[in-house]
Amino acid sequence: MNMIRAYERSPDEVLEVKNKKIHIFDINGNNIDKKVVHDFGEEWLKFNDFSDKDIKRTGEEYFDIIDETIVNKETYAIDIGCGSGRWSKYLSAKAGFIEAVDPSNAIFAAANLLNNVKNVRLTKASIETLPFEDETFDFAMSVGVLHHIPNTGAAFKDCLKKVKKGGHFYVYLYYNLDNRGWLFTRLFRFSDVLRSGICKLPVPMKKIVCDILALIIYMPFILATKLLTLIGFTRLAKKLPLSSYHNKSFFIIRNDSLDRFGTRLEQRFSATQVREMMENAGLTNIVISSDVPYYHAIGKKK
């Protein structure tokens, strides 16, 4: 495709996995926690076989604030911190071309999931070492990544460097429960205590423990949500913790349990803080979705 740009510099190595080439670049930088990167690589190598049904259902929730004026067949996009590649796969049918980038070994999981997707190129690099010229992309996204970086505000600015003036940046960040009541807050504090211990476990043990937590923590709330919905108490059901998982597969639930409890570096933000970081990075026309997952937002680069 004519829109594809050459890398700003040559990769250190090029590997081929199935039908995909993976271009390897240096991931060193000041704003990166390599232990977190390693752990997420392990996570996505375990959870990468997402079904098309799961990707479509979840993608419709995450990208409800994106329409054809933002992403279309003329859009050159970048997925920063692509993980398993599921968001690149979701948008590949809508965008012209997508650069899927991740600093971890998750890029190999993405090669598996995106094996037959022709309009996605895979790159192993960090936010600080993105091998593209500034102001290259019409659309950039970073989904569930920037809250795992030491300085989230600085990472915003590094991402925005690669977006054209008038282009768009989409982000999903963990929320700090600023729109929830005491029950959510107390449950979160309890879960955060669990996370502080579980994240230090050896990887195989961590995976087992998080699978157990998916059963004993997630599933009771999910089943209660389904029951209340069935008997007509839909509004009450939506107020339960973890109610947004009621239509998710157990594969997704297990993955999110590991994602939630397995990481050693997690930051959370209010809607006000999300907006401030976006504005400070140079975004305008900011829209923060009022629906789950909290908070996903998009803005236009000045």
C-alpha angles and dihedrals in degrees: 000000000000093000094063112106125210116245115270088234136011119274119249090231141357120214128186121219114181104309095341132089117213115206111209122210134171113281098193118127144130096254102057135090106212094196090057090047091051093049093050089050088056091047096053093044085060097041110040107107097092115169120234088243092056092046093049095046095046094040091056089058096046097043100040090120095056122087137170092280088065104034122025140130090290092056121112103199140182127207105206110203093009095179109182091359096244095131091049088051092050094051095038090086090054105037131067097230135347131204106209110202132180133159095214137069086265084094087077090055088050089053088058096047094042095041095122098032107107101189097060127085121197124224131175107213140116128247090260093050101043103153096220131099118255117270094023104128135070091202134018129183136187111186118193094339114095094064087063093057121091096235108031095178092055090047089055090057093047090053093048092054088072095051122091120241104270091024125120136246122201123194140176117201131175111259125228093228091257089148095048136083135241096284093059092044094052093045089050092052089051092048091048090056088053091048093052089061102034095052090064095057122105110271098253092050091044091056092050094048092048091050088054091049089052087060102041101034108025101035099055091055092043093050091047089052092052092047094049090047091050093054093046104262094121097147092051091046091056090056094061119102112261091012090137088071093064092103097038127105120248087247090063091045092052091047093051091047090057090043091052102041101027103063124090095200118055129152127186131202142196121235088254092054092048091053092047093052091049092049092046090052091056104265128140135177087048119188120189111192117240091211133076137308093064119244117012117148145164135206140177122242114242 
